[in-house]
Amino acid sequence: GKGLAVFTSGGDSQGMNAAVRAVVRMGIYLGCKVFFIKEGYQGMVDGGDNIVEATWSSVSSIIHKGGTIIGSARCQEFRERSGRLKAAKNLVARGITNLVVIGGDGSLTGANLFRSEWSSLLDELVQSGQITKEQQTKFAHLHIAGMVGSIDNDFCGTDMTIGTDSALHRITEAIDAIASTAYSHQRTFIMEVMGRHCGYLAIVTALTSEADYVFVPEMPPPRDWPTKLCSKLEQERSTGQRLNIIIVAEGAIDQDGEPITAEKVRQVVVENLQQDTRITVLGHVQRGGNPSAFDRVLGCRMGAEAVMALMEATPETESCVVSLDGNQAVRLPLMECVEKTKAVTKAMASKDWENAVQLRGKS
Ligand code: F6P
């Protein structure tokens, strides 16, 4: 059977295990020899025990677990050609020519570069006697299918990335817990949520928790936000509300591109309204724990689709990323999605907020 390997790369997220499980089982079902590559690209570069054959039962009892059982890492060596050469040798030695990468946009870009260099890497390996001419011919083409595992939902092309829904659940639960104690003491709470440069987690959880105010990176507030914020909080209190909740995305910025931190917001509230105000930074709690039913199903569907995409690929087929469109798992050109995602970051860096919001909307 064809050699196929799966690995997880970059920050982990809930639902990655469901995706790994689906890749392994669909791969075996379709007659492939399936491998785990442990610790992301680092395991691919290091080889040895990091690349092991997967069995049907090796992915039993993992669908409910958070994180990734095969480990994940950020790898400096793979960024260098010498690292990718080692990785290519390790794959050829095991007959692996199909890769499923589960990670963020950086990990997917790395995979695409690896594929574009594949034939020159094999040339070099033949020349230095590390692989044979027969191996070069037999494993001449590398195929790649990606899936986005990230709680941030910051990737263009997919409605949801794997892990986002679980993070939304976790944040909502945490805000509910905070709201009850805030109610008792008539306090104001500022909750900092993750998302890197993306405000998705903040916006959605602001809606699900009836927050009074939300700060996100893509749409900085008006310059007089301290006044607007305070009058909104006051207005809510004057109608009998006993608490206020403010959500701050970790990447929130003002019109000048300066960070709006939870501490900055706290000072504004305390100085102007003298409210009893506390900050809660949720941190990695958002990224851990059991995946939601949605993320389990998402991982399963995407994993199965990724394997089918690889089995149907020809040497001419572009690398794809499996995405969710409506309620369908679809294949999109990997690099096109990566470019669109980068365009959002670029628009934000050049303070073109309108464009940033528009581009995000298309994701
Ligand atoms: O991309 C996922 C994420 O959790 C972001 O929301 C956050 O900014 C970042 O990773 C944290 O990275 P680390 O786990 O390396 O601290």
Residues whose N, C-alpha, C, O or C-beta is under 5 A from the ligand:
A	BS01	F6P	G11 I151 D152 M194 G195 R196
